[in-house]
């Protein structure tokens, strides 16, 4: 059953026994994602979020992924709740394997995403610290996950469909001259499996609470893999916003706080960060807020230079700061 209208969602809730026919239920379609249909459900004082996976993602390019991935999402959320005692992620309310749906609690005390706050000119240091600390716990405590789930999460099919195919291999078609470099990055991400990786650690997936702490969402790309991906993914999004908003100094400080709060070591961050920047220019899902052709070319130049750089950089922060200033 495709839940692609308000009426269908209401009918589904009744059929599944989640609400009664006589209940007064409000259903609102939540925008912003490309991989799922997401609905906010309100019944009296109850509020939930219902998600159903899309086979074809909502982008211009042909981008498909197995809808079974949505079950990886709620399974990972359950494991994080189990291994991190103070984790603040939504609670799973309902799971439907037939229709590839699950429903979770709505985060009431979070007003907006970290991305939205930055786009409005709010650069909250507590968000950066909270994001770094939470990511450190996900990576550092994932060894506590039982062997059965570790084995299941080592299946990287969804990560390959939604990241490797859409970012790395799609870029090879456009930039064959760096194919060998990109293939090496692919090998590092798919062969070096050391911990649980979120796979979509972006400010758009972080709700901000009143105290600045973040609540992490969207675990469908989570897998057992290389932690460098999450670091590169998040830092790449921060760099792009620094350039777009002309707030290099402010967002660089957030990047340092995020990285310091994370505290763990990863290998070859700079080449993977370069790949993330290039993917957001020319991958299957380019960001929509950078349109200036000159800025895009400057970002491409930095990204390709970093992808080709296999030497160890002594001062990562200084390397990033210099590149940010170059297009300030």
Buried (B, 14 or more C-beta within 10 A) or exposed (E): BEBEEBEBBBBBBBEBEBBEEEEEBEBEEEEEBEBBBBBBBBBEEBBBBBBBBBEEBEBEEEBEBBBEBBBBBBBBBBBBBBBBEEBBBBEBBBBBEEBBBBBBBBBEEBEEBBBBBBBEEEBBBBBBBBBBBBBBBBBBBBEEBEEEBBEBBEEBEBBBBBBBBBBBBBBBEEBEEBBEBBEBBBEBBBEEBBBBBBBBBBBBBBBBBEEBBBBBBBBBBBBBBBBBBBBBBBBBBBBBBBBBBEBBEBBBBBBBBBBEBBEEEBEBBBBBBBBBBBBBBBBBBBBEEBEEEEBBEBBBBBBBEBBEBEEEBEEBEEBBBEBBEEBE
